Amino acid sequence: MVAHLVLNTALYATAHATMNPSCSLDLTRLSAAYEAREITPAMVVHDVLTRIDASRDTSRAWIHVMPRDALLARAAELERRRAQGERLPLYGVPFAVKDNIDVLGAPTTAACPAFSHIATENAHVVQRLEQAGALCMGKTNMDQFATGLVGTRTPYGACANPFDPHYISGGSSSGSAVAVALGHVSFALGTDTAGSGRVPAGFCNVVGLKPTRGAISTRGVLPACRSLDCVSIFALTVQDAWTVYEAAKGHDADDPYSRRDALRCPGATPRIRCGVPPAAQREFFGDGAAQCAFDRALTVLSSIGCDLVEVDYTPFSAAARLLYEGPWIAERLAAIEPFVASSADAMHPVVRDIIQGAHKFSAVECFEAQHRLHELKRQSENQLSGIDMLALPTAGTLYRIDQVDADPIKLNTNLGYYTNFVNLLDLAAISVPAAFREDALPFGITLVGPAFDDASLARWASRFHRAAGIQLGATGFPLPDTVDMPVGVPGKAITLAVVGAHLSGMPLNHQLTARGARLLEACATAPQYRLYALPDTTPPKPALARVPNGSGAGIEVELWSVPAETFGSFVAEVPPPLAIGTLTLADGREVKGFVCEDYALDGASDITHFGGWRHYVSARHAEAAHIQPEANP
């Protein structure tokens, strides 16, 4: 494994060269430093570990930090990949992972030491981010089993709010938000079921992107409520969060809750209709500073082109109450029932009492709650029909740690007033820093819209963040001097199916990555094709040929999104007898893909029974490994 490589003297010397410890890790500045060759990934590793060590005991953000040698080996690997021409959109970007998401070789505790186990593979989202060049620095603290919005329900110590340690950081993704706010990492992964990817963002003055359910795979994530869970992204800017989202999202055929990307691209609308609750339905729980901060945020929204429209908040607040007051709590028990049955005493008492409360609900009550939810969903759709998005406080107030300890259930419920409904109603959301309150604590707002409106929400969140002029987390750095994010106006791209030497990890894959292509998904053709191994090609290549119905099979392929401006140069490199034609996939979609002229099939070996090129290559390697000892005793 890479983590166990013996590092040479030169690598250690590089690692101990340091970057400026005051450098911002936002992607704009970090990428510029890489391009100018002012820093290397090894230097970033050294600096980030120093930052973590300096405040680890006081922030309590981290549960597990990856070994230095493993990180330096990973940094060296990234430098090699880049030197070979591979395009890595997250090259050398350090990130953190909430400790209910698997990272290969690291413990997953979900903030419960008795539950700890070593992950044998990366979660799907972690794998995608590492393929894009990101550096996982370790695992972050959280409310145990992702049950809570407070960040205090953990045996590793409550995470301290970066602006006042007496206040909560928010949860359950507490450590991830704190690590980003303190500048330990450029971004962090959290999860969001009831608001865990938004509330900590609001309390820590960072961006919290909660995408449409299923847009990012949750395979490898310990569920809270599996049907509702989302992987969320914490970052210093909206643009950073969106860049990470672009690398993280993608259909996962092995995740039953994964959804195909149906992202809607917003037009260049100068003004939109933005829904807000009427004053009588705004809840700040007696916190006048939060109320004033929200009023200021509404003024900023108006100044950037949002026409504020009052909407009835009743169906949204009613749906929010269903999440913890209704039978969805049983889904939390379903995720860890064997552990609860055998080791309940090892759980945080508040978390244990909440999850064991699932036993009081009957199957009848589950169905009744589902019916009620659909009623509320229809009512909420009526409210959303006349607007483009909702603007809400991310949370109506911010509590001290001692207040939460004294009344953990009620105060946690208060924090979900503006968040709990979002996943139940299948909406997208993004929390963005809005203001500093009169008491110098941060305040965030959340923009909420229909599923797959993520791009529009991000565009307006970016515009709002820039107009509000809020610093990056607790780093003291201002927003980078860039134009508004061009979210939702992507250049045209062509979906290309590759079947052989251009597959990820294969010899010619660099011809795609060097042109800015990105992997979308692995899938299969319709059962109308046969696969052949062409003779005398370097590197070895297959040929895909369409055959009459009934005589073919589904062949494994990868779909890549290739920028239109580079597609022509890619096609020009395709040698005969191969060509680019139109393929039919197993689900009926038609995409561009590799085909072969018929004349070249004479003398080619039919390898259809392998199901795909990877399996064929693996079989050949295994055969060679078996024969080699006999040839060279």
C-alpha positions as CSV (number, residue, x, y, z in Angstrom):
1,M,0.0,0.0,0.0
2,V,1.1,3.6,-0.7
3,A,0.8,4.4,3.0
4,H,3.6,1.9,3.8
5,L,6.1,3.1,1.2
6,V,9.6,3.9,2.6
7,L,10.1,7.6,1.9
8,N,13.5,8.6,0.5
9,T,15.7,11.4,1.9
10,A,14.7,13.8,-0.9
11,L,11.1,13.4,-0.1
12,Y,11.6,14.2,3.6
13,A,13.6,17.2,2.7
14,T,10.8,18.5,0.5
15,A,8.3,17.8,3.2
16,H,10.2,19.9,5.7
17,A,10.2,22.9,3.3
18,T,7.3,25.0,4.6
19,M,4.7,27.2,3.0
20,N,3.8,30.5,4.6
21,P,1.8,29.4,7.7
22,S,-0.5,32.4,7.2
23,C,-1.5,31.4,3.7
24,S,-5.2,31.0,3.1
25,L,-6.3,27.5,1.9
26,D,-9.2,28.7,-0.2
27,L,-9.0,27.1,-3.6
28,T,-8.4,30.4,-5.5
29,R,-5.3,31.3,-3.5
30,L,-4.1,27.7,-3.1
31,S,-4.4,26.9,-6.8
32,A,-2.5,30.1,-7.7
33,A,0.3,29.1,-5.4
34,Y,0.5,25.7,-7.0
35,E,0.5,27.1,-10.5
36,A,3.3,29.6,-9.5
37,R,5.2,26.6,-8.0
38,E,5.5,28.4,-4.7
39,I,4.3,25.3,-2.9
40,T,4.1,21.6,-3.3
41,P,1.6,19.1,-1.9
42,A,4.3,17.9,0.6
43,M,4.7,21.4,1.9
44,V,0.9,21.7,2.3
45,V,0.9,18.4,4.3
46,H,3.6,19.7,6.6
47,D,1.8,23.0,7.1
48,V,-1.7,21.5,7.7
49,L,-0.3,19.1,10.2
50,T,1.3,22.0,12.0
51,R,-2.0,23.9,12.0
52,I,-3.9,20.9,13.3
53,D,-1.4,20.2,16.1
54,A,-1.4,23.9,17.2
55,S,-5.1,23.9,18.1
56,R,-6.2,20.2,18.2
57,D,-6.8,20.2,22.0
58,T,-8.7,23.4,22.1
59,S,-10.8,23.1,19.0
60,R,-11.5,19.4,19.5
61,A,-12.3,19.2,15.8
62,W,-10.3,16.0,15.0
63,I,-10.8,12.4,16.0
64,H,-8.1,10.8,13.8
65,V,-5.3,12.4,11.7
66,M,-3.7,10.4,9.0
67,P,0.0,9.3,9.5
68,R,2.5,11.8,8.2
69,D,4.4,9.2,6.1
70,A,1.1,8.1,4.4
71,L,0.3,11.7,3.6
72,L,3.8,12.4,2.2
73,A,3.6,9.3,0.1
74,R,0.2,10.5,-1.2
75,A,1.6,13.9,-1.9
76,A,4.5,12.4,-3.9
77,E,2.0,10.3,-5.9
78,L,0.0,13.5,-6.8
79,E,3.2,15.2,-8.0
80,R,4.0,12.2,-10.2
81,R,0.5,12.1,-11.6
82,R,0.5,15.8,-12.5
83,A,4.0,15.5,-14.0
84,Q,2.6,12.8,-16.3
85,G,0.0,15.3,-17.6
86,E,-3.0,14.1,-15.6
87,R,-5.5,16.8,-15.0
88,L,-6.4,16.9,-11.3
89,P,-9.0,19.6,-10.5
90,L,-8.4,19.2,-6.7
91,Y,-4.6,18.8,-7.0
92,G,-3.1,18.9,-3.5
93,V,-6.2,20.3,-1.8
94,P,-6.3,19.2,1.8
95,F,-9.7,18.0,3.2
96,A,-11.3,16.4,6.2
97,V,-14.0,13.8,6.5
98,K,-16.7,13.5,9.1
99,D,-16.1,10.3,11.1
100,N,-19.2,8.5,9.9
101,I,-17.8,8.4,6.4
102,D,-15.3,5.6,5.5
103,V,-11.7,6.4,4.7
104,L,-9.5,3.5,3.7
105,G,-7.3,2.3,6.5
106,A,-8.7,4.8,9.0
107,P,-11.1,4.1,11.9
108,T,-14.7,4.9,11.6
109,T,-16.2,5.6,15.0
110,A,-19.2,7.8,14.4
111,A,-18.0,9.4,17.7
112,C,-18.6,6.1,19.6
113,P,-15.3,4.4,20.4
114,A,-17.0,1.0,21.1
115,F,-18.4,1.1,17.5
116,S,-15.0,1.8,16.0
117,H,-13.8,-0.3,13.0
118,I,-11.1,0.1,10.3
119,A,-12.5,0.9,6.9
120,T,-11.4,-1.6,4.2
121,E,-12.2,0.8,1.4
122,N,-13.0,4.5,0.8
123,A,-16.6,5.7,0.7
124,H,-17.6,6.4,-2.9
125,V,-17.4,10.2,-2.4
126,V,-13.9,10.0,-0.8
127,Q,-12.7,7.9,-3.7
128,R,-13.9,10.4,-6.2
129,L,-12.3,13.3,-4.4
130,E,-9.0,11.5,-4.2
131,Q,-9.1,10.6,-7.8
132,A,-9.5,14.3,-8.5
133,G,-6.3,14.9,-6.5
134,A,-7.5,15.9,-3.0
135,L,-5.5,15.0,0.1
136,C,-7.5,13.5,3.0
137,M,-6.0,14.7,6.2
138,G,-8.2,12.7,8.6
139,K,-11.5,12.3,10.4
140,T,-13.5,14.9,12.3
141,N,-15.5,15.0,15.5
142,M,-19.3,14.9,15.4
143,D,-22.5,14.3,17.4
144,Q,-22.6,10.6,18.0
145,F,-24.2,8.6,15.2
146,A,-25.1,12.0,13.5
147,T,-27.9,12.5,16.1
148,G,-28.0,16.2,17.0
149,L,-27.5,19.7,15.7
150,V,-25.4,20.9,18.6
151,G,-21.9,19.4,18.4
152,T,-21.8,18.4,22.1
153,R,-22.9,14.8,22.0
154,T,-19.5,13.3,21.7
155,P,-17.0,11.5,24.0
156,Y,-14.2,13.3,22.3
157,G,-15.2,16.7,23.7
158,A,-17.6,19.3,22.4
159,C,-16.2,21.2,19.5
160,A,-15.5,24.8,20.4
161,N,-17.0,27.6,18.3
162,P,-14.1,29.3,16.5
163,F,-15.4,32.7,17.6
164,D,-16.2,32.0,21.3
165,P,-15.4,28.6,22.9
166,H,-18.3,29.0,25.3
167,Y,-20.7,28.6,22.4
168,I,-21.6,25.5,20.4
169,S,-20.2,24.9,17.0
170,G,-23.4,23.2,15.7
171,G,-23.7,19.6,14.7
172,S,-23.7,16.9,13.9
173,S,-20.9,17.7,11.5
174,S,-19.2,19.9,14.1
175,G,-15.6,19.0,13.5
176,S,-15.8,19.4,9.8
177,A,-17.1,23.0,10.0
178,V,-14.6,23.9,12.7
179,A,-11.7,22.5,10.7
180,V,-12.6,24.6,7.7
181,A,-13.3,27.8,9.7
182,L,-9.9,27.5,11.4
183,G,-8.1,27.1,8.1
184,H,-7.0,23.5,8.9
185,V,-8.2,22.3,5.5
186,S,-9.6,23.8,2.3
187,F,-12.9,21.8,2.6
188,A,-14.5,19.1,4.6
189,L,-17.2,16.5,4.1
190,G,-20.2,16.3,6.5
191,T,-23.5,14.6,6.3
192,D,-27.0,16.2,6.5
193,T,-30.2,14.6,7.5
194,A,-31.9,17.3,9.6
195,G,-29.5,20.2,9.0
196,S,-26.1,18.8,10.1
197,G,-24.4,20.2,7.0
198,R,-25.9,23.7,7.4
199,V,-26.3,24.6,11.1
200,P,-22.5,24.2,11.8
201,A,-21.8,26.2,8.7
202,G,-23.9,29.1,10.0
203,F,-22.3,28.9,13.5
204,C,-18.8,28.8,12.1
205,N,-19.0,31.4,9.3
206,V,-18.4,29.0,6.4
207,V,-20.4,27.7,3.5
208,G,-22.4,24.6,3.9
209,L,-23.7,23.0,0.6
210,K,-26.4,20.4,1.1
211,P,-27.0,19.0,-2.4
212,T,-30.1,17.4,-3.8
213,R,-30.6,14.0,-2.2
214,G,-28.7,11.3,-4.1
215,A,-26.6,13.6,-6.2
216,I,-23.6,12.5,-4.1
217,S,-23.4,8.8,-3.3
218,T,-23.8,7.8,0.3
219,R,-22.2,4.4,-0.2
220,G,-19.6,4.1,2.6
221,V,-21.5,6.5,4.9
222,L,-22.9,5.1,8.1
223,P,-26.6,6.0,7.8
224,A,-28.6,8.2,10.1
225,C,-31.8,8.1,8.1
226,R,-30.8,6.3,5.0
227,S,-33.7,7.5,2.8
228,L,-32.9,11.1,3.7
229,D,-29.1,11.4,4.2
230,C,-27.0,13.6,2.1
231,V,-23.2,14.1,2.0
232,S,-22.6,17.8,2.5
233,I,-19.6,20.0,1.8
234,F,-18.1,22.7,4.0
235,A,-15.9,25.3,2.3
236,L,-14.6,28.8,2.7
237,T,-16.4,30.1,-0.4
238,V,-19.4,29.1,-2.5
239,Q,-17.1,28.6,-5.5
240,D,-14.9,26.3,-3.5
241,A,-17.9,24.2,-2.4
242,W,-19.1,24.0,-6.0
243,T,-15.8,22.9,-7.3
244,V,-15.7,20.1,-4.8
245,Y,-19.3,19.2,-5.6
246,E,-18.5,18.9,-9.3
247,A,-15.8,16.4,-8.4
248,A,-17.9,14.5,-5.8
249,K,-21.2,14.1,-7.6
250,G,-22.0,11.3,-9.9
251,H,-24.4,8.3,-10.2
252,D,-23.3,5.3,-8.3
253,A,-24.9,2.1,-9.5
254,D,-24.2,0.3,-6.2
255,D,-26.1,2.9,-4.1
256,P,-29.8,2.3,-4.3
257,Y,-30.5,6.0,-3.3
258,S,-28.1,7.5,-5.9
259,R,-29.9,9.6,-8.6
260,R,-28.8,10.5,-12.1
261,D,-27.7,14.1,-12.5
262,A,-30.7,16.2,-13.6
263,L,-29.1,19.5,-12.7
264,R,-30.9,22.5,-14.1
265,C,-28.8,25.3,-15.5
266,P,-30.0,28.8,-14.4
267,G,-30.4,31.5,-16.9
268,A,-28.7,34.9,-16.5
269,T,-31.8,36.3,-14.7
270,P,-31.0,39.7,-13.1
271,R,-33.8,39.5,-10.6
272,I,-35.6,36.6,-8.9
273,R,-38.5,36.2,-6.5
274,C,-37.2,35.1,-3.1
275,G,-39.7,33.7,-0.5
276,V,-39.4,34.6,3.2
277,P,-41.6,33.8,6.1
278,P,-43.8,36.6,7.3
279,A,-42.6,38.3,10.5
280,A,-45.2,36.5,12.6
281,Q,-43.7,33.1,11.5
282,R,-40.1,34.0,12.0
283,E,-38.7,32.3,15.1
284,F,-35.6,33.6,16.9
285,F,-36.4,32.1,20.3
286,G,-35.9,35.5,22.0
287,D,-32.6,36.2,20.3
288,G,-32.7,39.8,19.2
289,A,-29.2,39.8,17.8
290,A,-30.1,37.0,15.4
291,Q,-33.3,38.8,14.4
292,C,-31.4,41.9,13.6
293,A,-28.8,40.0,11.6
294,F,-31.6,38.4,9.5
295,D,-33.1,41.7,8.8
296,R,-29.7,43.0,7.6
297,A,-29.4,39.9,5.4
298,L,-32.7,40.6,3.7
299,T,-31.5,44.1,2.9
300,V,-28.5,42.6,1.1
301,L,-30.7,40.1,-0.8
302,S,-32.8,43.0,-2.0
303,S,-29.7,44.8,-3.2
304,I,-28.5,42.0,-5.3
305,G,-31.7,41.4,-7.2
306,C,-34.0,39.4,-5.0
307,D,-37.6,40.6,-4.8
308,L,-38.8,39.4,-1.3
309,V,-42.1,37.7,-1.3
310,E,-43.8,36.5,1.9
311,V,-44.8,32.8,1.9
312,D,-46.7,30.8,4.4
313,Y,-44.2,28.9,6.4
314,T,-46.7,26.6,8.1
315,P,-46.2,23.5,5.9
316,F,-42.5,23.7,6.2
317,S,-42.5,24.0,10.0
318,A,-45.0,21.2,10.2
319,A,-42.8,18.9,8.1
320,A,-39.8,19.9,10.2
321,R,-41.6,18.6,13.3
322,L,-42.2,15.2,11.7
323,L,-38.5,14.3,11.6
324,Y,-37.9,13.9,15.3
325,E,-41.5,13.8,16.6
326,G,-42.5,11.2,14.1
327,P,-41.5,7.6,13.2
328,W,-38.4,8.6,11.1
329,I,-36.5,8.1,14.3
330,A,-37.0,4.4,13.7
331,E,-34.8,4.7,10.6
332,R,-31.9,5.8,12.9
333,L,-32.5,2.7,15.0
334,A,-32.5,0.5,11.9
335,A,-29.0,1.8,10.9
336,I,-27.4,0.5,14.1
337,E,-29.9,-1.8,15.8
338,P,-27.5,-4.7,16.5
339,F,-25.1,-2.3,18.2
340,V,-27.8,-0.7,20.2
341,A,-29.1,-4.1,21.3
342,S,-25.6,-5.3,22.4
343,S,-23.9,-2.1,23.5
344,A,-26.4,0.6,24.5
345,D,-24.4,1.4,27.6
346,A,-21.5,2.5,25.4
347,M,-23.6,5.3,23.8
348,H,-23.9,8.9,24.7
349,P,-27.0,8.9,27.0
350,V,-28.9,11.6,25.1
351,V,-28.3,9.8,21.8
352,R,-29.2,6.5,23.3
353,D,-32.5,7.8,24.6
354,I,-33.4,9.5,21.3
355,I,-32.7,6.4,19.2
356,Q,-34.3,3.9,21.6
357,G,-37.4,6.1,21.5
358,A,-38.1,4.5,18.1
359,H,-39.6,1.5,19.8
360,K,-42.8,3.4,20.6
361,F,-43.8,3.8,17.0
362,S,-46.0,1.2,15.2
363,A,-46.0,0.3,11.5
364,V,-49.5,2.0,11.3
365,E,-48.0,5.3,12.6
366,C,-45.2,5.0,10.0
367,F,-47.7,4.9,7.2
368,E,-49.8,7.7,8.8
369,A,-46.7,9.9,8.9
370,Q,-45.9,9.1,5.3
371,H,-49.4,10.2,4.3
372,R,-49.1,13.4,6.3
373,L,-45.7,14.1,4.8
374,H,-47.2,13.9,1.3
375,E,-49.9,16.3,2.2
376,L,-47.4,18.7,3.5
377,K,-45.2,18.3,0.4
378,R,-48.1,19.2,-1.8
379,Q,-48.8,22.3,0.4
380,S,-45.2,23.3,0.3
381,E,-45.1,22.9,-3.5
382,N,-48.0,25.4,-3.7
383,Q,-46.0,27.9,-1.6
384,L,-42.9,27.4,-3.8
385,S,-44.7,27.6,-7.1
386,G,-44.6,31.4,-7.2
387,I,-41.0,31.9,-6.1
388,D,-37.5,30.9,-7.2
389,M,-36.1,30.1,-3.8
390,L,-36.6,30.5,-0.1
391,A,-34.3,32.6,2.2
392,L,-34.2,31.6,5.8
393,P,-32.0,31.9,8.9
394,T,-29.8,28.9,9.0
395,A,-30.7,28.8,12.7
396,G,-32.9,31.1,14.7
397,T,-30.4,31.4,17.6
398,L,-27.0,30.3,18.8
399,Y,-26.6,28.7,22.3
400,R,-23.9,28.4,24.8
401,I,-22.5,24.9,25.6
402,D,-23.8,25.0,29.2
403,Q,-27.3,26.0,27.9
404,V,-27.4,22.9,25.7
405,D,-26.1,20.7,28.4
406,A,-28.9,21.9,30.7
407,D,-31.7,21.3,28.2
408,P,-30.3,19.1,25.3
409,I,-33.6,18.0,23.7
410,K,-35.6,21.2,23.5
411,L,-32.7,23.5,22.4
412,N,-31.6,21.0,19.8
413,T,-35.2,21.0,18.4
414,N,-35.2,24.8,18.3
415,L,-32.1,24.7,16.1
416,G,-34.0,22.5,13.5
417,Y,-36.8,25.0,13.0
418,Y,-35.4,26.2,9.6
419,T,-33.6,23.0,8.6
420,N,-35.4,19.7,9.5
421,F,-37.9,19.9,6.6
422,V,-35.5,20.2,3.7
423,N,-34.6,16.6,3.1
424,L,-38.1,15.3,4.0
425,L,-39.5,17.5,1.2
426,D,-36.7,16.6,-1.2
427,L,-35.2,20.1,-1.5
428,A,-31.7,21.5,-2.1
429,A,-30.1,24.0,0.1
430,I,-26.9,26.0,0.8
431,S,-26.0,27.9,4.0
432,V,-23.8,31.0,3.4
433,P,-22.3,33.5,5.9
434,A,-24.5,36.6,6.2
435,A,-23.3,38.8,9.0
436,F,-21.7,39.1,12.4
437,R,-24.2,39.7,15.1
438,E,-24.0,42.6,17.6
439,D,-22.2,40.2,20.0
440,A,-19.6,39.4,17.3
441,L,-20.9,35.8,16.7
442,P,-21.5,34.7,13.1
443,F,-24.9,34.4,11.5
444,G,-25.8,32.6,8.3
445,I,-28.7,32.3,6.0
446,T,-29.8,29.4,4.0
447,L,-31.2,29.5,0.4
448,V,-33.6,26.6,-0.3
449,G,-35.0,25.5,-3.7
450,P,-36.4,22.5,-5.5
451,A,-34.4,19.3,-6.1
452,F,-31.7,19.8,-8.8
453,D,-31.8,23.6,-8.5
454,D,-28.4,23.4,-6.8
455,A,-26.7,25.5,-9.4
456,S,-29.1,28.4,-9.2
457,L,-28.9,28.4,-5.4
458,A,-25.1,28.4,-5.5
459,R,-25.0,31.3,-8.0
460,W,-27.2,33.5,-5.8
461,A,-25.4,32.3,-2.6
462,S,-22.1,33.4,-4.2
463,R,-23.5,36.7,-5.2
464,F,-24.9,37.2,-1.7
465,H,-21.6,36.2,0.1
466,R,-19.7,38.7,-2.0
467,A,-22.2,41.5,-1.4
468,A,-22.2,40.8,2.4
469,G,-18.4,41.0,2.4
470,I,-17.9,38.5,5.2
471,Q,-14.4,37.1,5.9
472,L,-13.4,33.5,5.3
473,G,-14.3,31.5,8.4
474,A,-12.3,32.5,11.4
475,T,-9.1,33.0,9.3
476,G,-9.3,36.7,8.9
477,F,-8.8,36.5,5.2
478,P,-11.2,38.4,2.9
479,L,-13.0,36.8,0.0
480,P,-10.6,36.2,-2.9
481,D,-10.7,38.9,-5.6
482,T,-12.6,36.9,-8.2
483,V,-15.7,37.6,-10.2
484,D,-19.0,36.0,-9.3
485,M,-19.0,32.3,-9.8
486,P,-20.1,31.2,-13.3
487,V,-22.2,28.4,-11.8
488,G,-24.8,26.9,-14.0
489,V,-23.4,28.2,-17.2
490,P,-21.0,25.4,-18.0
491,G,-19.5,25.0,-21.4
492,K,-21.0,22.4,-23.6
493,A,-19.7,18.8,-23.1
494,I,-20.1,15.6,-24.9
495,T,-20.7,12.3,-23.2
496,L,-18.4,9.6,-24.5
497,A,-18.5,5.9,-23.7
498,V,-15.0,4.3,-23.5
499,V,-14.5,0.6,-23.5
500,G,-10.8,-0.2,-23.5
501,A,-7.4,1.6,-23.2
502,H,-9.1,4.9,-22.3
503,L,-10.8,3.5,-19.2
504,S,-9.7,5.1,-15.9
505,G,-6.3,3.6,-14.8
506,M,-5.6,2.3,-18.4
507,P,-2.7,3.4,-20.6
508,L,-4.6,6.0,-22.7
509,N,-6.8,7.5,-20.0
510,H,-4.5,10.5,-19.9
511,Q,-5.7,11.5,-23.4
512,L,-9.1,12.2,-21.7
513,T,-7.9,13.8,-18.4
514,A,-5.5,16.1,-20.2
515,R,-8.4,17.5,-22.1
516,G,-10.4,18.3,-19.0
517,A,-12.7,15.3,-19.3
518,R,-14.3,13.9,-16.1
519,L,-15.6,10.5,-15.2
520,L,-19.4,10.4,-14.9
521,E,-20.2,6.8,-14.2
522,A,-19.6,3.1,-15.0
523,C,-22.4,1.3,-16.7
524,A,-23.0,-1.2,-19.6
525,T,-24.2,-1.2,-23.2
526,A,-27.4,-2.7,-24.3
527,P,-27.1,-6.5,-25.1
528,Q,-26.5,-5.8,-28.7
529,Y,-22.7,-5.8,-28.8
530,R,-19.7,-8.2,-28.9
531,L,-16.2,-7.4,-27.7
532,Y,-13.0,-8.4,-29.5
533,A,-9.3,-8.1,-28.7
534,L,-7.5,-6.6,-31.7
535,P,-4.2,-8.3,-32.6
536,D,-0.9,-6.4,-32.8
537,T,-2.0,-3.1,-31.2
538,T,0.1,-1.0,-28.8
539,P,-1.1,-0.6,-26.2
540,P,-3.6,-3.5,-26.5
541,K,-7.0,-2.4,-27.6
542,P,-10.5,-3.9,-27.9
543,A,-13.1,-3.5,-30.6
544,L,-16.8,-3.1,-29.9
545,A,-19.1,-4.3,-32.6
546,R,-22.9,-4.1,-32.9
547,V,-24.5,-7.5,-33.7
548,P,-28.1,-8.6,-34.4
549,N,-30.4,-8.8,-31.5
550,G,-30.1,-12.0,-29.5
551,S,-26.4,-12.6,-30.4
552,G,-24.8,-9.9,-28.2
553,A,-24.3,-9.0,-24.6
554,G,-24.0,-6.0,-22.3
555,I,-20.4,-4.8,-22.2
556,E,-19.0,-2.7,-19.4
557,V,-18.1,0.9,-20.3
558,E,-17.3,4.2,-18.6
559,L,-19.0,7.4,-19.5
560,W,-16.8,10.5,-19.6
561,S,-17.9,14.1,-20.0
562,V,-15.5,15.7,-22.6
563,P,-15.5,19.5,-23.1
564,A,-16.8,20.3,-26.6
565,E,-13.8,22.5,-27.3
566,T,-11.4,19.5,-26.8
567,F,-13.5,16.7,-28.2
568,G,-12.3,17.3,-31.8
569,S,-8.6,17.0,-30.9
570,F,-9.4,13.8,-29.0
571,V,-11.2,12.2,-31.9
572,A,-8.2,13.1,-34.1
573,E,-6.0,10.8,-32.0
574,V,-8.3,7.8,-32.5
575,P,-6.4,5.4,-34.8
576,P,-8.1,3.2,-37.4
577,P,-9.8,0.8,-37.4
578,L,-11.4,2.4,-34.4
579,A,-13.8,5.3,-34.7
580,I,-16.4,7.3,-32.8
581,G,-20.0,6.3,-33.4
582,T,-23.2,6.1,-31.4
583,L,-23.7,3.4,-28.8
584,T,-26.9,2.3,-27.0
585,L,-26.7,1.8,-23.3
586,A,-28.5,-0.7,-21.2
587,D,-31.0,1.9,-19.9
588,G,-31.8,3.0,-23.5
589,R,-29.6,6.2,-23.6
590,E,-27.7,6.8,-26.8
591,V,-24.2,8.3,-26.4
592,K,-21.0,8.7,-28.5
593,G,-18.6,5.9,-28.1
594,F,-15.9,3.7,-29.6
595,V,-16.8,1.4,-32.5
596,C,-14.7,-0.6,-34.9
597,E,-14.7,-1.1,-38.7
598,D,-15.8,-4.6,-39.6
599,Y,-12.8,-5.5,-41.7
600,A,-10.6,-5.4,-38.5
601,L,-12.5,-8.1,-36.8
602,D,-11.0,-10.8,-39.0
603,G,-8.3,-12.5,-36.8
604,A,-9.6,-10.7,-33.6
605,S,-10.4,-12.8,-30.6
606,D,-13.9,-12.7,-29.3
607,I,-13.7,-11.9,-25.6
608,T,-17.4,-11.0,-25.0
609,H,-17.7,-13.7,-22.3
610,F,-15.4,-11.6,-20.1
611,G,-18.1,-8.8,-19.9
612,G,-15.6,-6.0,-20.3
613,W,-12.0,-5.1,-21.1
614,R,-10.9,-4.8,-17.4
615,H,-11.9,-8.4,-16.7
616,Y,-10.1,-9.6,-19.9
617,V,-6.9,-7.7,-19.0
618,S,-7.0,-9.0,-15.4
619,A,-7.4,-12.6,-16.7
620,R,-4.4,-12.1,-19.0
621,H,-2.3,-10.8,-16.1
622,A,-3.3,-13.7,-13.9
623,E,-2.4,-16.1,-16.6
624,A,1.0,-14.5,-17.2
625,A,1.7,-14.6,-13.5
626,H,0.9,-18.3,-13.4
627,I,3.1,-19.1,-16.4
628,Q,6.1,-17.0,-15.5
629,P,7.5,-19.2,-12.7
630,E,7.6,-22.2,-15.1
631,A,9.3,-20.2,-17.8
632,N,11.9,-18.9,-15.4
633,P,12.4,-21.5,-12.6
